[in-house]
Amino acid sequence: MPDPQTHEREDLIEPNAANRYDVTRADLPLSCPMPGMYLWNSHPRIYLPIHKTGEATCMYCGAKYRLTDFDPDDPEIARLNRREP
């Protein structure tokens, strides 16, 4: 298996490379950097409250996230965005 801290892996997303990321319910709870991103050159993981408006901005890197299947009247989105204790 390739070293997860190197660029040998092709299944990882480069963090902070894009200004905007489109995400779906499958990505909730939303964190930046996201689980599929390289971590060695990124900032500490923070969780973003995207369930409130369907959009969130990371306070560290400024990356903007948009929930593509956002419905403000769907309580399931808020439930999915909660991290399990």
HUSUL-V950714 format. One record per run of one state. SS is the DSSP state (helix for helix, strand for strand, loop for the rest). FROM is the first residue (numbers start at 0). TO is the last residue. If there is no record, write none. Layout:
SS & FROM & TO
SS & FROM & TO
//
This chain:
loop & 0 & 11
strand & 12 & 12
loop & 13 & 18
strand & 19 & 22
loop & 23 & 23
helix & 24 & 26
loop & 27 & 29
strand & 30 & 31
loop & 32 & 35
strand & 36 & 36
loop & 37 & 44
strand & 45 & 46
loop & 47 & 53
strand & 54 & 56
loop & 57 & 62
strand & 63 & 66
loop & 67 & 73
helix & 74 & 80
loop & 81 & 84
//
